[in-house]
Amino acid sequence: MLRKYQKNDIPTLVCLEHDYLGTSLEEEYYLVDLNNPLAYHCVWEEEGTIVGFVSSIFDGFSLEILNIVVDKDKQSRGYGTKILTTLFDQLVPLGLNHVTLEVRQSNLGAIHLYEKIGFQPIHIRKEYYSNKENAIVMQKLYDDKVDIIHLEAILFSKKKGRKYTSEFKERYCLNYYDLFDYKIDSLKDYQWEDYILFLANWTDENLFQGFDIAKVGLMHTNAYHYHSLSKKDYIVLENDLEGYLDYSYQSNLLYGDNYARKYALFSLEKIQEGKMRFFSVRIDNEIIGTAITFEYYHSIFISGLFVKEKYQNQGIASAIMDACVCYAKQIGKYEIYLEVDLEETSIEIYKRMNFSTIETYYEMLKVR
């Protein structure tokens, strides 16, 4: 368990630093930082014993790692990864955007650990340490959560990337519009084709009367902090294009044949272009579970994780999630974002996977 340090922890922290690093920030430093609002020093405790800790400074946007230490008897057991990924996942909902640290050029084990969870070298500080050894400055970046919310719209757009107009009315290929804090009085200025979808952090019963409204949660975890719940092996297929077309069509028929056909064909094109990836599980040649992933700079975004009702509670969703996270690691994406319908989905399952909610918003959909 990771928790903020307390006064009676300080002698142990200093002892661990001296034992592992040969130096320490010393007790006076940690005593002063007990009242420092920017200090974010945490210990990893198991059965009442501190087995490691991390000292850091967090200003609500950036995090600087000062020291990370694991008891010598507990090393090579994954504690370094646990400490850092747990710390980062605690801070992402608070606005964490990037992390920096320095590491000795000769410390290959630590460098490998940092690279594994998404750090990249950005600078070398010559003769930084007392023995004249160079320090490698490493940085870990997060994608902006606002862009992650709009990722589906970004990738479905005919244009590269997203460019707001002053009135937040940037038109997307499939009629996506961003509202969020921008309140409107009428929908008459928005162009319609077959359907229209608004994304916002607010809703209006009068304005969106007749719309299908879903309250959505954006959840996040690090790929190495993710906790698998799978108890049974299922074969998870990637980009089963033959199955996708029919599955997408059938899933959207409630909005009408025209919409279902257009969405299925358009999204199939995006899979073929490599903008989306489709994960599915079949039983008796029937697709019974799915998820779609979108890739961003440092992360993947999982949308549409779904299992047919009669197959639920059998570990199928967990197997699909495992496949999505495994794929993210393979392509070097370490941050996992998940979109869930808060009115239909129990987020407790995702919390057990170490996901935490970082944003909520509405999707308002209406089909002509």
Disulfide bonds with the S-S distance in Angstrom:
none
